[in-house]
Amino acid sequence: MVQLGLVVAQYDKHGQVVEEMEESARQAAADHDADVVETVAVPGSYDTPLAADRLARRDDVDAVAVLGVIVEGDTAHDAVIADAAAQGLTDVALDRDTPVTLGIIGPGMSTAEAEARTHKGGSAVTSAIELATQLP
């Protein structure tokens, strides 16, 4: 059974997108007989690499799935946040030799587009499980 860490960025000023992503993630874990051993809530997507790193260090975590949403704002700040989070999570995966999947949707999307992509939480978990089982 794959043991997962889950990082959930809480910043969602546009509604229930993150909650629905987390529900999708937990359902995907259950569907694949994986166990979410720890969930860490962080303020926003920018904060996810540190939490992912802490989980990836644990002996009881085979992979980490990271969830969040970055909706387009009035400035380019959303792109800056997305780039920093993606690079930070890539660094964690390589430094810890542990699969870390990017289930952060955005940037540059509207609220409606984000709401239509809540299934990406499940996709991030499925990818984490696949990587954990396929990589030696």
C-alpha positions in Angstrom: 0.0 0.0 0.0 1.3 3.4 -0.9 1.6 5.9 1.9 0.9 9.5 0.9 1.5 12.9 2.3 -0.9 15.5 1.2 -0.3 19.3 1.2 -3.3 21.5 0.8 -2.9 25.2 0.1 -5.8 27.0 1.8 -5.9 30.3 0.0 -9.0 30.2 -2.1 -10.8 33.5 -2.0 -13.2 32.3 -4.7 -15.1 29.5 -3.0 -14.9 25.8 -2.4 -12.4 24.9 -5.1 -9.7 23.6 -2.7 -12.1 21.7 -0.6 -13.5 19.9 -3.7 -9.9 19.2 -4.9 -9.1 17.6 -1.5 -12.2 15.5 -1.7 -11.2 14.3 -5.2 -7.7 13.6 -3.9 -9.0 11.5 -0.9 -11.3 9.6 -3.2 -8.5 8.8 -5.6 -6.4 7.5 -2.7 -9.3 5.3 -1.5 -9.9 4.0 -5.1 -6.2 3.0 -5.3 -6.0 1.5 -1.8 -3.5 4.2 -0.8 -3.3 5.7 2.7 -3.0 9.4 3.3 -0.8 9.3 6.5 -0.6 13.0 7.0 -2.2 16.1 5.6 -0.6 19.5 6.1 -2.6 22.7 5.5 -0.6 25.7 4.5 -1.8 29.3 3.8 -1.1 29.4 0.0 0.5 27.7 -2.9 3.8 29.6 -2.4 4.0 27.8 1.0 3.7 24.3 -0.3 7.4 23.4 -1.0 8.4 23.6 2.7 5.5 21.4 3.8 6.2 18.9 0.9 9.8 18.8 2.0 8.8 18.0 5.6 6.5 15.2 4.5 9.1 13.8 1.9 11.6 13.4 4.8 9.3 11.0 6.6 10.0 7.3 6.5 6.3 6.5 6.3 5.7 8.7 3.2 6.2 7.2 -0.2 5.0 10.2 -2.2 3.6 13.7 -1.7 0.6 15.2 -3.6 0.3 19.0 -3.4 -3.0 20.7 -4.0 -3.8 24.4 -4.5 -5.5 27.0 -6.8 -4.1 30.1 -8.2 -6.7 32.3 -9.8 -5.7 35.2 -12.1 -5.5 38.5 -10.4 -5.0 42.1 -11.5 -1.2 41.8 -11.7 1.3 39.1 -12.7 1.6 38.0 -9.1 -0.3 34.8 -9.9 2.4 33.7 -12.4 5.2 34.6 -9.9 3.5 32.4 -7.2 3.0 29.5 -9.6 6.6 29.6 -10.9 8.0 29.7 -7.4 5.8 26.8 -6.2 6.5 24.6 -9.2 10.3 25.1 -9.0 10.3 24.6 -5.2 8.3 21.4 -5.5 10.6 20.1 -8.3 13.6 20.8 -6.0 12.0 18.9 -3.1 11.3 15.8 -5.3 14.9 15.8 -6.6 16.6 16.6 -3.3 14.5 14.0 -1.3 14.3 11.4 -4.1 10.6 11.2 -3.4 7.7 11.7 -5.9 6.1 15.1 -5.4 3.2 15.8 -7.7 1.9 19.3 -8.7 -1.8 19.5 -8.2 -1.9 23.3 -8.1 -4.3 24.6 -10.8 -3.6 27.9 -12.4 -2.3 30.5 -12.9 -4.2 32.6 -15.4 -7.6 31.0 -14.9 -10.9 32.4 -14.0 -12.9 31.2 -11.0 -15.2 29.2 -13.4 -12.2 27.5 -15.0 -10.8 26.6 -11.5 -14.2 25.2 -10.5 -14.1 23.0 -13.6 -10.8 21.5 -12.6 -11.3 20.3 -9.1 -10.8 16.8 -10.3 -7.1 17.6 -10.7 -6.8 16.9 -6.9 -7.5 13.2 -7.8 -5.1 13.4 -10.7 -2.3 14.6 -8.5 -2.8 11.7 -6.1 -3.1 9.1 -8.9 0.2 10.4 -10.4 1.9 10.2 -6.9 0.7 6.6 -6.5 1.9 5.6 -10.0 5.3 7.2 -9.4 5.7 5.6 -6.0 4.9 2.2 -7.4 6.9 2.5 -10.7 10.1 4.0 -9.5 12.4 1.6 -7.7 
